[in-house]
Amino acid sequence: MHTYEINIQLERLMSAIKDAETGQRGYIITRNARFLTPYIYSRDKVNTSFITLKKLTADNPTQQENLRKLFKLIIQRFVSFENCLKYSDPKTYDKRKLDNHMFGGRILMENIRFKVDEMNDIEKTYLKNRLKIYDDEISLSPLFSISLFLTALFFILLAYRQISKDFQRLKIFNKKLLISNGLIAESEAIGKFSTWQWDLDANKIDYSDNQYRLLGHEPGAFVPVRESFLDFVHPDDKETVANSIDGIIKNKQLPFVYYKILLPNHEIRYFKSTGKLLTDQQGSKILLGINFDITDEHLLNIELQERNKELEKSNKELASFNHVASHDLQEPLRKIQTFISRVSDADKAVMSQSARDYITKIEVSAKRMRVLIDDLLLFSRTNTTKKEFIKMNLNELMDNAEAELTEFIEEKKAMIKASKLPKLSVIPYQIEQLFINLIGNSLKYSRPDVDPEISIESTKVNAADYPEVLDQNIKKYHKITFTDNGMGFDPQFKETIFILFQRLHSKTDYPGTGIGLAICKKIVDNHKGYIMADSELNKGSVFTIFLPD
């Protein structure tokens, strides 16, 4: 078709030039202007055919070059036409020039015909090559068609197999989806919450089954619209909920809203609702909301508030007790001790033995009462005093504790070995009291005729290494151990020794009130740490403290 179109345009080109040549000769012979009509229109025909040929040969440089040369010859031929007309006119007639231009025009016409034939021959060559390629392709068509059919059949079989697999997976996923929907429905019932969807574009609301149940109805009992939901809202909260619904429409979101619901049986339930705006794949705006029935939590909070009030009252009473213990109780105790101290040895000499024994017992009891009151005050302060944490070097607090116990250490001839302790954020005076109590405890319960040896060591440990003991939300702890060679205790009491007033020995054998280790536990608790003890009779004890890094 391409070759045919080029041949047609070349024929039209030659035809237009021949028409111009014929018209020119007729005019020269007859001098009739009607013969010039083909000549006048031939130039437009030539230009039209040339433009078409230029487009048809745009991808062929050889034909483009031939077309350029052909156009040049045609221009020269039209110039020759004009000269022939000029010198054939009676006014400018010149036989010699006319003959020359007529002869030159014939030569140009031969060259044009030669160039057209050359272009046609080139196109014929292209046509033969294209026909050969076409024949080769036609010969392969049956084989290609069969191959294409087999390939298509193969892919159809693969597609069928894949569709079968997808169908099986779809069945499995549908089954899982049904199970999931069932679990979600059960979860809503167990968790006392429900979900709803509001298509803002279509203004359509859908409730989950449990939403109906929370409102005291069977699923699908009514059409969910804004007005039907407001009918369930307690009159006290209707305005708040209505404003929140208007806020949803305006702001496309729903913050937490707390309100009361009045069920058909006139029972009041407490609700909490929230929502979030979502946009689906089709661009529709859907508000997804969740309603929580928080009635149990609300009632529990009321109960907790009552208990907090009772606790505040108890704390005030405890503060009052501290005041009484520190002032009113100690005042008569100081007087008892003062009056007993004024009983001189001369006065005791004139007393009977039983009277002297009573005086001694009163003196010992008064001293023990003072120690007991001081320990109770210390334990109380551990609970109530402001807990201000300061970054401290524990070595300094250990030195202060040893300085506090210098007399006791020298009396017992004790040896204390302490490794380097870390820097931690602590309540300084409490940690110092902790060290005093633990070292003092080891000194108090040392074995007779055996010099006390106390070893204090510190290491950094991971909470994961002690999962049953430490809070796993805190990754690192400092483990500080106090090891002594004292008399020890029965391991069955390793938990109870930290209970207030718990004593393992008679007060006549070892002084004390049974408050010291309870104070230690309270101090460690204040630091979110942990304390534990381990021991064997007559082999010593190990007290281990874990403090957060």
C-alpha positions in Angstrom: 0.0 0.0 0.0 2.9 2.3 0.8 4.5 1.6 -2.6 1.1 2.1 -4.4 0.5 5.4 -2.7 4.0 6.7 -3.8 3.4 5.5 -7.4 0.1 7.2 -7.5 1.5 10.5 -6.3 4.4 10.3 -8.8 1.9 9.7 -11.6 -0.2 12.7 -10.5 3.0 14.8 -10.4 3.9 13.7 -14.0 0.3 14.2 -15.1 0.2 17.8 -13.8 3.5 18.6 -15.6 2.3 17.1 -18.8 -1.0 19.0 -18.5 1.0 22.2 -18.1 3.2 21.3 -21.1 0.1 20.5 -23.3 -1.7 23.7 -22.3 1.4 25.8 -23.0 1.7 24.3 -26.6 -2.0 24.8 -27.3 -1.7 28.5 -26.2 1.4 29.1 -28.3 -0.2 27.6 -31.4 -3.7 29.1 -31.0 -3.1 32.1 -28.8 -6.4 31.0 -27.0 -6.1 31.7 -23.2 -8.4 28.8 -22.5 -5.5 26.5 -23.1 -3.6 28.0 -20.2 -6.1 26.7 -17.6 -4.3 23.3 -17.0 -1.0 25.3 -16.8 -2.3 27.6 -14.2 -3.7 24.9 -11.9 -0.8 22.5 -12.5 1.5 24.3 -10.0 -1.0 23.7 -7.1 -1.3 20.0 -8.1 2.4 19.7 -8.2 2.8 21.2 -4.7 0.0 19.0 -3.3 1.6 15.8 -4.6 5.1 16.9 -3.5 3.9 17.5 0.1 2.2 14.0 0.1 5.4 12.4 -1.2 7.5 14.1 1.4 5.4 12.6 4.1 5.4 9.2 2.6 9.2 9.1 2.3 9.9 10.8 5.6 11.6 7.6 7.0 13.7 7.0 3.7 16.7 9.3 3.3 17.4 8.0 -0.3 13.9 8.8 -1.5 14.0 12.2 0.3 17.2 13.1 -1.6 15.6 12.0 -4.9 12.5 14.0 -4.1 14.6 17.1 -3.4 16.3 16.7 -6.8 13.0 16.1 -8.5 11.5 19.2 -7.1 14.5 21.2 -8.3 14.0 19.9 -11.8 10.3 20.7 -11.7 11.0 24.3 -10.6 13.4 24.6 -13.5 10.7 23.2 -15.9 8.2 25.8 -14.7 10.7 28.5 -15.2 11.2 27.1 -18.8 7.4 27.3 -19.3 7.4 30.9 -18.3 10.2 31.8 -20.7 8.5 30.0 -23.6 5.3 31.9 -22.9 7.4 35.2 -22.8 9.2 34.7 -26.0 6.2 33.4 -27.9 4.2 36.6 -27.2 4.0 38.8 -30.3 5.3 41.8 -28.4 8.5 40.0 -27.1 8.8 37.3 -29.8 12.3 35.9 -30.2 12.5 32.8 -32.3 16.0 31.8 -31.3 15.3 32.1 -27.5 12.0 30.4 -27.9 13.6 27.4 -29.7 16.3 27.2 -27.0 13.8 27.2 -24.2 11.5 24.7 -26.0 14.5 22.4 -26.5 15.7 22.8 -22.9 12.2 22.1 -21.6 12.2 18.8 -23.5 15.5 17.9 -21.9 14.2 18.9 -18.4 11.1 16.8 -19.0 13.2 13.8 -19.9 15.2 14.3 -16.6 12.0 14.6 -14.6 10.7 11.4 -16.1 14.0 9.7 -15.5 14.0 10.8 -11.8 10.4 9.6 -11.4 11.2 6.2 -12.9 14.2 6.0 -10.6 12.0 6.6 -7.5 9.5 4.0 -8.9 12.2 1.5 -9.3 13.4 2.0 -5.8 9.9 1.5 -4.5 9.5 -1.6 -6.6 12.7 -3.0 -4.9 11.2 -2.2 -1.5 8.0 -3.9 -2.6 9.7 -7.1 -3.6 11.5 -7.2 -0.2 8.3 -6.6 1.6 6.5 -9.2 -0.4 9.2 -11.7 0.4 8.9 -10.9 4.2 5.1 -11.1 3.9 5.4 -14.6 2.2 7.7 -15.8 4.9 5.4 -14.5 7.6 2.4 -16.1 5.9 4.2 -19.5 5.7 4.8 -19.3 9.5 1.2 -18.2 10.3 -0.3 -21.7 10.9 2.6 -22.7 13.1 2.4 -19.3 14.9 -1.4 -19.7 15.3 -1.0 -23.2 16.7 1.7 -22.0 19.1 -0.4 -19.1 20.1 -3.3 -21.3 20.7 -1.3 -23.8 22.8 0.3 -20.9 24.8 -3.1 -19.5 25.4 -4.4 -22.9 26.4 -1.5 -23.3 28.8 -2.1 -19.9 30.4 -5.9 -20.7 30.6 -5.0 -23.9 32.5 -2.6 -22.1 34.8 -5.3 -19.4 35.4 -7.9 -22.1 36.1 -5.5 -23.7 38.6 -4.7 -20.4 40.2 -8.4 -19.5 40.4 -9.1 -22.8 42.0 -6.4 -22.2 44.6 -7.7 -18.6 45.1 -11.2 -20.0 45.5 -10.0 -22.4 48.2 -8.1 -19.7 49.9 -11.2 -17.5 49.7 -13.3 -20.2 51.4 -10.6 -20.5 54.1 -10.5 -16.7 54.5 -14.3 -16.5 54.6 -14.3 -19.1 57.3 -11.7 -17.2 59.3 -13.7 -14.0 58.7 -16.8 -15.7 60.1 -14.8 -16.9 63.1 -13.3 -13.4 63.5 -16.6 -11.7 63.3 -17.9 -14.2 65.9 -15.0 -13.5 68.1 -15.4 -9.8 67.7 -19.1 -10.1 68.7 -18.2 -12.2 71.7 -15.4 -9.8 72.6 -17.9 -6.9 72.5 -20.3 -8.8 74.8 -17.5 -9.8 77.2 -15.8 -6.4 77.2 -19.1 -4.5 77.4 -18.4 -2.3 74.4 -19.9 -1.8 70.9 -19.1 -0.3 67.5 -20.9 1.8 65.1 -20.3 3.3 61.6 -21.6 6.6 60.3 -21.4 7.1 56.5 -21.3 10.9 56.5 -21.8 11.1 52.7 -24.9 8.9 52.7 -25.9 9.9 56.3 -26.4 6.2 57.2 -25.6 4.7 60.6 -24.9 1.0 61.3 -24.8 -0.5 64.8 -23.1 -3.7 65.9 -25.3 -6.3 67.5 -24.0 -5.5 71.0 -24.9 -1.8 70.5 -28.5 -2.8 70.5 -28.0 -5.0 73.6 -26.2 -2.2 75.5 -29.3 -0.1 74.9 -31.6 -2.9 76.2 -32.9 -4.2 72.8 -32.5 -7.1 70.6 -30.2 -6.6 67.5 -32.0 -4.8 64.7 -34.9 -3.8 66.9 -34.9 -0.2 65.5 -33.4 1.9 62.7 -30.2 3.6 64.0 -30.4 7.3 63.4 -29.3 10.3 65.4 -32.7 10.9 66.9 -33.3 7.3 68.0 -30.0 7.3 69.9 -30.7 10.5 71.7 -34.0 9.0 73.0 -31.8 6.7 75.1 -29.6 9.4 76.6 -30.5 10.6 80.1 -32.2 14.0 80.1 -29.3 15.5 82.1 -26.8 14.6 79.3 -29.0 15.1 76.1 -27.6 18.5 75.4 -24.0 17.4 75.8 -24.4 14.4 73.5 -26.4 16.4 70.9 -23.5 19.0 70.9 -21.0 16.2 70.5 -22.9 14.8 67.5 -23.0 18.3 65.9 -19.3 18.4 66.5 -18.8 15.1 64.7 -20.6 16.5 61.6 -18.6 19.8 61.8 -15.1 18.6 62.9 -15.3 15.0 61.5 -14.1 13.6 64.8 -15.4 12.6 68.2 -13.3 13.1 71.4 -14.1 11.1 74.5 -17.7 11.9 75.7 -19.0 10.7 79.1 -22.8 10.5 79.6 -25.6 8.4 81.1 -28.0 6.1 79.2 -31.6 5.4 80.4 -32.6 1.8 79.5 -36.3 0.8 78.8 -36.4 -0.8 82.3 -35.4 2.7 83.7 -32.0 1.4 84.7 -29.2 4.0 84.4 -26.0 3.0 82.7 -22.8 5.0 82.3 -21.3 5.3 78.8 -18.0 6.5 77.3 -17.8 7.1 73.5 -15.1 8.0 71.0 -14.7 8.0 67.3 -12.3 8.5 64.4 -12.8 9.7 60.8 -11.8 7.2 58.1 -11.8 7.5 54.3 -12.4 4.3 52.3 -11.0 3.4 48.8 -14.0 5.0 47.1 -13.3 8.3 48.9 -16.3 8.0 51.2 -15.9 9.5 54.7 -16.9 7.1 57.4 -16.9 7.9 61.1 -16.0 4.8 63.1 -17.1 4.9 66.8 -16.9 2.8 69.9 -19.2 2.9 72.9 -18.0 1.6 76.3 -20.4 0.6 79.1 -18.3 1.9 82.1 -21.0 1.5 84.7 -18.9 -1.0 86.8 -15.8 1.3 86.5 -17.9 4.3 87.5 -19.3 2.6 90.6 -15.8 1.3 91.4 -14.4 4.9 91.1 -17.1 6.1 93.5 -16.0 3.4 95.9 -12.4 4.3 95.4 -13.1 7.9 96.1 -14.8 6.9 99.4 -11.8 4.8 100.3 -9.5 7.6 99.4 -11.4 9.9 101.7 -11.1 7.2 104.4 -7.4 6.9 103.7 -7.0 10.7 103.9 -8.8 10.6 107.2 -6.5 7.7 108.4 -3.5 9.7 107.3 -4.7 12.7 109.3 -5.1 10.4 112.3 -1.7 9.0 111.7 -0.3 12.6 111.6 -2.1 13.2 114.8 -0.6 10.1 116.3 2.8 11.3 115.3 2.2 14.5 117.1 0.9 12.7 120.2 3.8 10.2 120.1 6.4 12.9 119.7 5.1 15.2 122.3 2.3 14.0 124.6 3.5 10.4 125.0 7.2 11.3 125.5 6.4 14.0 128.0 5.2 11.7 130.8 8.0 9.2 129.8 10.6 11.9 130.3 9.2 12.7 133.7 9.3 9.0 134.7 12.9 8.8 133.7 13.7 12.1 135.4 12.1 11.1 138.7 13.8 7.6 138.6 17.2 9.2 138.0 16.7 11.4 141.1 16.4 8.3 143.3 20.0 8.3 144.7 22.0 5.3 145.7 21.5 6.3 149.3 17.8 6.2 148.9 18.0 2.8 147.2 20.1 1.6 150.1 17.3 2.1 152.6 14.8 0.4 150.3 14.0 -3.3 150.4 15.4 -5.5 147.7 12.0 -5.9 146.1 11.6 -2.1 145.9 15.1 -1.8 144.3 14.1 -4.5 141.8 10.9 -2.6 140.9 12.8 0.6 140.4 15.2 -1.2 138.0 12.4 -2.8 136.1 10.6 0.6 135.8 13.9 2.1 134.5 14.4 -0.6 131.9 10.8 -0.4 130.7 11.0 3.4 130.4 14.1 3.0 128.2 12.4 0.4 126.1 9.3 2.5 125.8 11.5 5.4 124.5 13.2 3.2 121.9 9.8 1.8 120.8 8.3 5.4 120.4 11.4 6.5 118.5 11.3 3.5 116.2 7.5 4.0 115.6 8.1 7.6 114.7 10.9 6.7 112.3 8.7 4.1 110.6 5.9 6.6 110.4 8.2 9.3 108.9 9.3 6.7 106.3 5.6 6.6 105.1 4.7 10.2 105.4 7.8 12.4 104.9 8.1 14.1 101.6 10.1 11.9 99.2 12.7 14.2 97.5 15.1 12.2 95.3 18.7 13.5 94.9 21.6 12.2 92.9 23.9 10.9 95.6 27.1 8.9 95.9 26.1 6.0 98.1 29.6 5.7 99.4 29.1 9.0 101.3 25.9 7.7 102.8 27.7 4.4 103.8 30.5 6.4 105.5 27.8 8.4 107.4 26.2 5.2 108.5 29.5 3.7 109.8 30.2 7.0 111.6 26.8 6.8 113.3 27.6 3.2 114.5 31.3 3.9 115.4 30.8 3.1 119.1 28.9 -0.1 118.4 31.5 -1.2 115.7 34.4 -0.6 118.1 32.5 -2.4 121.0 32.0 -5.5 118.8 35.5 -5.2 117.2 33.7 -5.6 113.8 35.4 -5.5 110.4 33.4 -3.9 107.6 34.6 -4.3 103.9 32.6 -2.3 101.4 33.2 -2.2 97.6 32.6 0.9 95.5 28.9 1.8 95.5 27.1 3.6 92.6 25.7 7.0 92.2 21.9 6.9 92.3 18.9 9.2 92.6 17.7 8.4 96.2 16.1 9.9 99.3 19.5 10.4 101.1 18.4 10.2 104.8 16.3 7.1 104.1 19.1 5.2 102.3 21.5 6.3 105.2 19.0 4.9 107.7 18.7 1.7 105.6 22.5 1.2 105.8 22.4 1.9 109.6 19.7 -0.6 110.2 21.3 -3.4 108.1 24.8 -2.9 109.6 23.4 -2.5 113.1 21.3 -5.7 112.6 24.5 -7.7 111.7 26.3 -6.3 114.7 23.4 -7.0 117.1 23.1 -10.6 116.0 26.8 -11.5 115.9 27.9 -14.8 117.4 29.5 -14.8 120.9 33.3 -14.9 120.9 33.4 -14.3 117.1 34.4 -10.9 115.8 31.7 -9.7 113.3 32.7 -9.5 109.6 30.4 -7.6 107.3 31.0 -7.6 103.5 29.1 -5.1 101.3 29.3 -5.6 97.5 27.5 -3.9 94.6 26.9 -5.1 91.0 24.8 -3.9 88.1 22.3 -6.5 86.9 19.5 -6.9 84.3 15.9 -7.1 85.5 15.4 -10.0 83.1 17.8 -12.1 85.2 15.3 -11.9 88.1 11.8 -12.1 86.4 10.0 -13.4 89.5 11.4 -10.6 91.7 11.9 -7.4 89.8 9.7 -5.1 87.8 10.5 -5.8 84.2 9.5 -2.3 83.1 12.8 -1.2 84.6 15.7 -2.7 82.7 18.7 -2.2 85.0 19.1 -2.5 88.8 22.0 -2.2 91.3 22.3 -5.3 93.5 23.8 -4.5 96.9 24.4 -7.4 99.3 25.2 -7.2 103.0 26.9 -10.5 104.1 27.8 -11.2 107.7 29.1 -14.2 109.8 26.6 -13.8 112.6 24.3 -16.2 114.2 21.8 -16.3 111.3 18.2 -17.4 111.5 15.9 -20.2 110.3 15.3 -19.7 106.5 11.6 -20.3 107.0 11.4 -16.8 108.5 13.1 -15.0 105.6 9.8 -13.4 104.6 8.3 -12.7 108.0 11.3 -10.8 109.4 10.3 -7.7 107.4 6.9 -7.6 109.1 6.3 -4.8 111.7 7.0 -6.0 115.3 8.1 -9.4 114.1 10.9 -10.7 116.4 12.8 -14.0 116.2 14.4 -13.7 119.6 13.3 -12.8 123.1 13.6 -9.1 124.0 15.6 -10.1 127.1 18.2 -11.9 124.9 18.5 -9.2 122.2 17.3 -5.6 122.5 15.1 -4.1 119.9 11.5 -3.5 118.9 11.0 -5.6 115.7 10.6 -2.4 113.6 14.1 -2.0 112.1 13.8 -4.5 109.2 10.2 -3.3 108.5 11.7 0.2 108.1 14.3 -1.2 105.7 11.6 -2.8 103.6 9.5 0.4 103.6 12.6 2.5 102.5 13.4 0.1 99.6 9.7 0.1 98.6 9.8 3.9 98.5 12.7 3.6 96.0 10.7 1.1 93.8 13.3 -1.6 94.8 13.2 -5.0 96.4 14.8 -6.4 99.5 15.3 -10.1 100.4 17.1 -12.1 103.1 18.7 -15.5 103.2 20.4 -17.3 106.1 21.6 -20.4 107.8 21.7 -20.9 111.6 25.2 -20.2 112.9 26.6 -19.5 109.4 25.5 -15.8 108.9 23.0 -13.9 106.9 22.8 -12.2 103.5 20.5 -9.2 102.9 20.1 -8.3 99.2 18.8 -5.0 98.0 17.9 -4.2 94.4 17.7 -0.4 93.6 16.7 0.8 90.1 19.4 2.3 88.0 
